[in-house]
Amino acid sequence: MTTNAVDNTGFIECWNSILTPKWMRFRHLLSGNGKIHSDLAFPDFDIRRGDRVLDIGCGFGETCLQMAEMVSERGEVLGIDCTESFLDIARQELGQAGVTNVRYQLGDAQDCELPEAYFDVAYSRFGVMFFQSAVRALRNANRALNPRGKVCLIVWLGLKDNPCWGAAKEVALRYLPAPGDNAKTCGPGPFSMGDRETDIAMLEASGFPVIERFERIDADICVGLNIEEAIAYQILVGPSGEIIREAGPDAEQHLPKIRDGLADLLTPYLREDGVFMPSSTWAITARKSD
């Protein structure tokens, strides 16, 4: 177990000190690819006019703005995130959009204070996988939902189902060791909810026994607008990025070979509009009760 796993403190520090600059640099890829999956999932999430929505791990707030339009002026959206720089951007873009039914809160969704039995929907796109305890975060959301409230999640399947991340990891592992137990990490990781049965058990333990939807979504996503950006993306972000970062000075001598290996990997996926690789997520809807 990593030294960060006592609570979310170490994970939050990693987000704010290490990952934030990389996410800002590659926001067009990370947020754009998230939108591909959320746009496919949203129609069946059935978020309605007048709904009060809690967005867990809202990041830059794009989904908050999107859901604000769905719920109309009759509803509202609260976005929670632990990364202050993300919320600074979210608030700036909220003001530019002139949207009045969205607000943001800096906090840890595992234990932050939320109004009890207030929301109709708790939503998270690529958020709950990073918590030290997704069950704690979902239980906190459960308390904030009204008796018929529902949770709507988008989470990655495992690495074997996501070549967009897994293939570059294998390239990095040809030359560098896997991160050790004391590696600085953003949490259990983006693929920690890849197993269907485990997810269902976690939802039941969180107070969501009624599983209404558990659907796999497959989509090609962009990992770079060109080969050079795709290589930089994989070197800095995701499992391969973590391996390279944690290897420290040892990574420097191997970077030329890693770059060559990534170029060989990525070139077959190059299209006119970028480098696109396969990805897979679960779209999940579960309710508190019948």
VOPAGU-2260 file (C-alpha; in pm, 1 decimal, decimal comma):
REM VOPAGU-2260
SITE   aa  ch    i         X         Y         Z
SITE  MET   A    0       0,0       0,0       0,0
SITE  THR   A    1     132,3     343,3     -82,8
SITE  THR   A    2     207,0     596,3     187,0
SITE  ASN   A    3     -64,0     818,5      37,4
SITE  ALA   A    4    -342,7     572,0     106,5
SITE  VAL   A    5    -434,4     675,8     462,9
SITE  ASP   A    6    -668,4     940,4     323,6
SITE  ASN   A    7    -694,3    1164,4      20,0
SITE  THR   A    8    -437,4    1418,1     141,2
SITE  GLY   A    9    -142,0    1277,8     -52,5
SITE  PHE   A   10    -354,3    1227,3    -362,8
SITE  ILE   A   11    -481,9    1586,2    -350,1
SITE  GLU   A   12    -126,2    1714,6    -310,7
SITE  CYS   A   13     -23,1    1512,3    -617,1
SITE  TRP   A   14    -304,6    1663,0    -821,7
SITE  ASN   A   15    -224,6    2018,4    -717,9
SITE  SER   A   16     154,9    2001,0    -738,6
SITE  ILE   A   17     235,6    1747,0   -1011,8
SITE  LEU   A   18     -60,2    1674,5   -1235,9
SITE  THR   A   19    -229,9    2012,8   -1272,3
SITE  PRO   A   20      28,0    2168,7   -1512,2
SITE  LYS   A   21      12,7    1860,2   -1733,4
SITE  TRP   A   22    -366,6    1858,7   -1739,5
SITE  MET   A   23    -369,9    2224,4   -1831,4
SITE  ARG   A   24    -124,5    2165,4   -2114,8
SITE  PHE   A   25    -328,3    1875,9   -2252,1
SITE  ARG   A   26    -673,8    1995,1   -2157,4
SITE  HIS   A   27    -786,5    1990,8   -2519,7
SITE  LEU   A   28    -717,8    1615,8   -2526,7
SITE  LEU   A   29    -827,0    1516,8   -2175,8
SITE  SER   A   30   -1146,6    1721,5   -2168,8
SITE  GLY   A   31   -1219,2    1658,3   -2534,6
SITE  ASN   A   32   -1195,6    1283,8   -2490,3
SITE  GLY   A   33   -1405,7    1297,0   -2176,5
SITE  LYS   A   34   -1670,9    1479,9   -2377,1
SITE  ILE   A   35   -1673,8    1201,4   -2635,5
SITE  HIS   A   36   -1775,5     952,6   -2368,5
SITE  SER   A   37   -2011,1    1179,7   -2174,4
SITE  ASP   A   38   -2195,2    1283,2   -2491,4
SITE  LEU   A   39   -2256,8     915,9   -2563,6
SITE  ALA   A   40   -2369,6     848,8   -2205,9
SITE  PHE   A   41   -2582,0    1157,4   -2133,5
SITE  PRO   A   42   -2898,6    1063,9   -2328,3
SITE  ASP   A   43   -2957,6     756,7   -2111,1
SITE  PHE   A   44   -2868,1     932,4   -1785,6
SITE  ASP   A   45   -3197,9    1118,9   -1826,1
SITE  ILE   A   46   -3098,5    1440,2   -1649,8
SITE  ARG   A   47   -3412,0    1654,4   -1660,4
SITE  ARG   A   48   -3529,5    2012,8   -1641,9
SITE  GLY   A   49   -3547,8    2121,0   -1281,0
SITE  ASP   A   50   -3301,0    1861,1   -1151,3
SITE  ARG   A   51   -3048,1    1954,5    -885,9
SITE  VAL   A   52   -2716,4    1794,4    -986,2
SITE  LEU   A   53   -2398,2    1728,7    -789,4
SITE  ASP   A   54   -2090,6    1695,7   -1016,8
SITE  ILE   A   55   -1816,3    1503,2    -833,2
SITE  GLY   A   56   -1463,7    1580,1    -952,5
SITE  CYS   A   57   -1587,4    1845,9   -1193,2
SITE  GLY   A   58   -1239,3    1958,9   -1300,7
SITE  PHE   A   59   -1259,7    2254,5   -1539,4
SITE  GLY   A   60   -1638,9    2255,3   -1512,7
SITE  GLU   A   61   -1728,6    2165,5   -1870,7
SITE  THR   A   62   -1982,7    1904,2   -1761,9
SITE  CYS   A   63   -2134,3    2148,5   -1513,5
SITE  LEU   A   64   -2205,4    2394,6   -1792,9
SITE  GLN   A   65   -2343,0    2118,8   -2012,1
SITE  MET   A   66   -2575,8    1991,2   -1740,5
SITE  ALA   A   67   -2681,8    2346,1   -1649,9
SITE  GLU   A   68   -2840,8    2367,1   -1992,5
SITE  MET   A   69   -3012,2    2029,8   -1942,5
SITE  VAL   A   70   -3168,8    2126,1   -1610,2
SITE  SER   A   71   -3258,4    2479,1   -1732,3
SITE  GLU   A   72   -3299,1    2778,0   -1504,3
SITE  ARG   A   73   -3537,8    2568,3   -1294,5
SITE  GLY   A   74   -3252,1    2343,6   -1183,5
SITE  GLU   A   75   -2898,6    2387,8   -1054,9
SITE  VAL   A   76   -2553,7    2226,9   -1060,4
SITE  LEU   A   77   -2289,4    2215,5    -788,4
SITE  GLY   A   78   -1941,4    2113,6    -900,7
SITE  ILE   A   79   -1689,9    1984,9    -645,4
SITE  ASP   A   80   -1318,9    1940,9    -707,2
SITE  CYS   A   81   -1003,1    1924,2    -496,5
SITE  THR   A   82    -787,4    2118,8    -742,7
SITE  GLU   A   83    -800,5    2493,1    -691,9
SITE  SER   A   84    -641,1    2577,5   -1028,9
SITE  PHE   A   85    -909,6    2380,0   -1212,0
SITE  LEU   A   86   -1184,2    2564,4   -1026,8
SITE  ASP   A   87   -1022,4    2902,0   -1094,4
SITE  ILE   A   88   -1059,9    2827,2   -1465,5
SITE  ALA   A   89   -1409,9    2686,1   -1414,0
SITE  ARG   A   90   -1525,8    3004,2   -1238,7
SITE  GLN   A   91   -1370,1    3224,5   -1506,0
SITE  GLU   A   92   -1542,7    3032,2   -1784,4
SITE  LEU   A   93   -1868,1    3029,8   -1588,3
SITE  GLY   A   94   -1860,7    3408,4   -1582,3
SITE  GLN   A   95   -1780,5    3425,0   -1951,7
SITE  ALA   A   96   -2072,1    3192,7   -2030,5
SITE  GLY   A   97   -2315,1    3401,5   -1826,6
SITE  VAL   A   98   -2460,8    3087,7   -1665,9
SITE  THR   A   99   -2633,9    3158,0   -1334,7
SITE  ASN   A  100   -2740,5    2812,7   -1212,2
SITE  VAL   A  101   -2390,5    2667,1   -1152,3
SITE  ARG   A  102   -2162,1    2709,7    -852,7
SITE  TYR   A  103   -1834,1    2548,1    -753,6
SITE  GLN   A  104   -1695,2    2423,2    -423,9
SITE  LEU   A  105   -1334,7    2336,2    -342,5
SITE  GLY   A  106   -1325,7    2017,4    -138,8
SITE  ASP   A  107   -1274,8    1645,4     -99,9
SITE  ALA   A  108   -1595,0    1471,2    -205,0
SITE  GLN   A  109   -1524,2    1192,1      43,5
SITE  ASP   A  110   -1605,7    1410,5     341,4
SITE  CYS   A  111   -1701,8    1762,5     234,0
SITE  GLU   A  112   -2021,4    1907,4     374,9
SITE  LEU   A  113   -2322,0    1878,3     144,8
SITE  PRO   A  114   -2689,1    1958,4     203,5
SITE  GLU   A  115   -2876,5    1646,6     309,4
SITE  ALA   A  116   -3140,2    1494,3      76,7
SITE  TYR   A  117   -3111,0    1791,1    -158,8
SITE  PHE   A  118   -2991,1    1669,4    -499,8
SITE  ASP   A  119   -3169,2    1459,6    -760,0
SITE  VAL   A  120   -2856,0    1339,2    -939,0
SITE  ALA   A  121   -2492,8    1278,7    -841,4
SITE  TYR   A  122   -2278,2    1268,3   -1153,4
SITE  SER   A  123   -1911,3    1194,6   -1207,4
SITE  ARG   A  124   -1706,1    1163,6   -1525,2
SITE  PHE   A  125   -1367,9    1009,9   -1450,0
SITE  GLY   A  126   -1379,8    1134,1   -1089,7
SITE  VAL   A  127   -1463,9     866,3    -834,2
SITE  MET   A  128   -1186,9     627,2    -950,1
SITE  PHE   A  129    -924,4     853,7    -793,4
SITE  PHE   A  130   -1057,2     863,7    -437,8
SITE  GLN   A  131    -881,8     672,7    -162,8
SITE  SER   A  132   -1226,9     524,1    -100,8
SITE  ALA   A  133   -1483,2     552,4    -377,3
SITE  VAL   A  134   -1735,3     400,2    -135,2
SITE  ARG   A  135   -1686,3     687,2     111,3
SITE  ALA   A  136   -1728,2     942,7    -165,8
SITE  LEU   A  137   -2041,6     772,1    -295,2
SITE  ARG   A  138   -2186,4     739,6      55,4
SITE  ASN   A  139   -2136,1    1112,5     104,6
SITE  ALA   A  140   -2314,2    1173,4    -225,5
SITE  ASN   A  141   -2587,1     930,1    -119,7
SITE  ARG   A  142   -2662,0    1139,0     190,5
SITE  ALA   A  143   -2691,0    1446,8     -28,8
SITE  LEU   A  144   -2945,3    1282,5    -260,7
SITE  ASN   A  145   -3319,4    1279,3    -207,9
SITE  PRO   A  146   -3485,2     939,8    -143,5
SITE  ARG   A  147   -3528,9     866,7    -515,3
SITE  GLY   A  148   -3194,8    1013,9    -615,0
SITE  LYS   A  149   -2956,5     845,4    -855,2
SITE  VAL   A  150   -2586,1     834,1    -925,9
SITE  CYS   A  151   -2457,6     850,5   -1285,3
SITE  LEU   A  152   -2095,8     750,4   -1342,1
SITE  ILE   A  153   -1854,2     727,6   -1632,7
SITE  VAL   A  154   -1543,2     525,5   -1547,4
SITE  TRP   A  155   -1268,2     362,8   -1750,4
SITE  LEU   A  156   -1256,0      -9,9   -1805,4
SITE  GLY   A  157    -921,7    -177,4   -1737,6
SITE  LEU   A  158    -599,8    -112,5   -1926,1
SITE  LYS   A  159    -640,9    -416,3   -2150,0
SITE  ASP   A  160    -958,7    -257,3   -2284,8
SITE  ASN   A  161    -793,0      83,3   -2326,1
SITE  PRO   A  162    -503,1      71,8   -2573,3
SITE  CYS   A  163    -508,6     451,9   -2566,0
SITE  TRP   A  164    -336,3     420,0   -2226,2
SITE  GLY   A  165    -214,7      63,3   -2193,1
SITE  ALA   A  166      -8,4      34,8   -2509,9
SITE  ALA   A  167     220,2     327,5   -2417,0
SITE  LYS   A  168     264,5     181,0   -2068,6
SITE  GLU   A  169     404,3    -135,5   -2222,7
SITE  VAL   A  170     651,8      69,4   -2424,5
SITE  ALA   A  171     774,2     248,3   -2111,2
SITE  LEU   A  172     806,0     -80,8   -1921,2
SITE  ARG   A  173    1049,2    -213,0   -2181,7
SITE  TYR   A  174    1308,6      27,5   -2045,1
SITE  LEU   A  175    1198,3     134,3   -1696,3
SITE  PRO   A  176    1068,7     -36,9   -1381,4
SITE  ALA   A  177     712,1      -6,7   -1261,1
SITE  PRO   A  178     658,4     260,9    -992,0
SITE  GLY   A  179     728,4     140,5    -638,6
SITE  ASP   A  180     499,3     134,6    -337,2
SITE  ASN   A  181     605,4     484,6    -230,9
SITE  ALA   A  182     538,6     647,8    -566,8
SITE  LYS   A  183     355,6     979,8    -564,2
SITE  THR   A  184      17,7     903,2    -710,8
SITE  CYS   A  185    -316,0    1064,0    -787,4
SITE  GLY   A  186    -507,6     785,2    -612,1
SITE  PRO   A  187    -608,9     427,4    -686,2
SITE  GLY   A  188    -598,8     534,2   -1048,1
SITE  PRO   A  189    -816,7     581,2   -1354,1
SITE  PHE   A  190    -864,3     207,0   -1405,3
SITE  SER   A  191    -957,0     113,4   -1048,9
SITE  MET   A  192   -1325,4      69,9   -1139,8
SITE  GLY   A  193   -1277,1    -140,0   -1450,1
SITE  ASP   A  194   -1439,4    -455,7   -1309,1
SITE  ARG   A  195   -1818,0    -473,7   -1335,3
SITE  GLU   A  196   -1882,4    -700,5   -1036,7
SITE  THR   A  197   -1655,3    -497,8    -810,4
SITE  ASP   A  198   -1830,5    -177,9    -914,4
SITE  ILE   A  199   -2173,4    -323,4    -839,6
SITE  ALA   A  200   -2055,2    -434,7    -496,0
SITE  MET   A  201   -1916,4     -85,9    -429,9
SITE  LEU   A  202   -2243,5      76,0    -535,2
SITE  GLU   A  203   -2444,2    -153,5    -308,9
SITE  ALA   A  204   -2207,9     -80,9     -19,1
SITE  SER   A  205   -2257,9     291,2     -88,5
SITE  GLY   A  206   -2635,9     265,0     -64,5
SITE  PHE   A  207   -2721,0     231,4    -434,0
SITE  PRO   A  208   -2874,1    -117,8    -461,3
SITE  VAL   A  209   -3080,4     -55,8    -775,0
SITE  ILE   A  210   -2854,9     -85,7   -1081,3
SITE  GLU   A  211   -3049,6      60,3   -1372,5
SITE  ARG   A  212   -2775,6      78,3   -1633,2
SITE  PHE   A  213   -2433,7     -76,2   -1674,8
SITE  GLU   A  214   -2330,6     -23,1   -2035,5
SITE  ARG   A  215   -1996,3     -43,3   -2208,9
SITE  ILE   A  216   -1909,3     246,4   -2439,3
SITE  ASP   A  217   -1634,0     199,2   -2697,0
SITE  ALA   A  218   -1495,7     502,5   -2879,1
SITE  ASP   A  219   -1177,2     614,5   -3049,4
SITE  ILE   A  220   -1023,3     912,0   -2870,0
SITE  CYS   A  221    -756,0    1160,7   -2972,3
SITE  VAL   A  222    -417,9    1122,0   -2802,3
SITE  GLY   A  223    -250,1    1398,5   -3001,9
SITE  LEU   A  224    -316,5    1634,5   -3288,9
SITE  ASN   A  225       0,1    1496,7   -3447,8
SITE  ILE   A  226     261,8    1231,4   -3370,5
SITE  GLU   A  227     488,4    1473,0   -3182,3
SITE  GLU   A  228     210,0    1581,5   -2948,0
SITE  ALA   A  229      92,6    1222,4   -2901,1
SITE  ILE   A  230     443,2    1120,4   -2790,9
SITE  ALA   A  231     468,0    1412,9   -2547,9
SITE  TYR   A  232     121,9    1329,6   -2412,0
SITE  GLN   A  233     213,5     969,3   -2334,3
SITE  ILE   A  234     546,3    1071,5   -2180,7
SITE  LEU   A  235     382,5    1315,0   -1940,0
SITE  VAL   A  236      31,3    1181,6   -1875,2
SITE  GLY   A  237    -124,0     847,0   -1783,7
SITE  PRO   A  238      40,0     520,3   -1676,4
SITE  SER   A  239     340,3     567,5   -1905,0
SITE  GLY   A  240     386,2     919,5   -1772,7
SITE  GLU   A  241     384,1     792,9   -1415,1
SITE  ILE   A  242     648,5     530,8   -1494,8
SITE  ILE   A  243     874,9     789,3   -1657,4
SITE  ARG   A  244     822,6    1046,4   -1382,5
SITE  GLU   A  245     892,8     802,2   -1100,0
SITE  ALA   A  246    1205,7     667,1   -1271,7
SITE  GLY   A  247    1364,8    1009,2   -1225,2
SITE  PRO   A  248    1715,2    1052,1   -1370,4
SITE  ASP   A  249    1716,5     693,1   -1496,7
SITE  ALA   A  250    1440,5     786,6   -1740,1
SITE  GLU   A  251    1653,7    1046,4   -1914,5
SITE  GLN   A  252    1895,5     796,9   -2067,7
SITE  HIS   A  253    1609,9     582,4   -2196,2
SITE  LEU   A  254    1388,2     861,4   -2328,9
SITE  PRO   A  255    1522,4     848,0   -2687,7
SITE  LYS   A  256    1436,4     476,9   -2712,2
SITE  ILE   A  257    1100,0     534,0   -2544,9
SITE  ARG   A  258    1022,6     812,9   -2792,6
SITE  ASP   A  259    1115,3     587,5   -3084,4
SITE  GLY   A  260     899,1     308,1   -2943,7
SITE  LEU   A  261     605,4     543,7   -2898,5
SITE  ALA   A  262     645,8     675,5   -3253,1
SITE  ASP   A  263     631,6     318,3   -3386,3
SITE  LEU   A  264     324,6     251,4   -3170,9
SITE  LEU   A  265     133,6     567,5   -3256,7
SITE  THR   A  266     202,4     615,2   -3627,9
SITE  PRO   A  267     -49,7     350,7   -3746,3
SITE  TYR   A  268    -322,7     542,6   -3560,9
SITE  LEU   A  269    -253,7     875,9   -3732,1
SITE  ARG   A  270    -547,0    1030,1   -3922,2
SITE  GLU   A  271    -586,3    1362,8   -4096,4
SITE  ASP   A  272    -728,1    1519,0   -3776,8
SITE  GLY   A  273    -499,3    1356,8   -3521,1
SITE  VAL   A  274    -387,2    1034,1   -3358,7
SITE  PHE   A  275    -689,7     829,4   -3248,6
SITE  MET   A  276    -677,4     511,8   -3039,1
SITE  PRO   A  277    -948,5     280,1   -2898,1
SITE  SER   A  278   -1091,0     342,6   -2551,9
SITE  SER   A  279   -1366,8     188,7   -2338,6
SITE  THR   A  280   -1573,3     311,5   -2045,0
SITE  TRP   A  281   -1862,8     198,1   -1829,8
SITE  ALA   A  282   -2171,6     420,8   -1815,2
SITE  ILE   A  283   -2348,7     339,6   -1489,9
SITE  THR   A  284   -2677,2     449,8   -1334,8
SITE  ALA   A  285   -2783,1     332,6    -989,2
SITE  ARG   A  286   -3055,4     447,2    -748,3
SITE  LYS   A  287   -3091,8     460,8    -373,0
SITE  SER   A  288   -3415,1     260,0    -365,6
SITE  ASP   A  289   -3708,6     131,7    -573,1
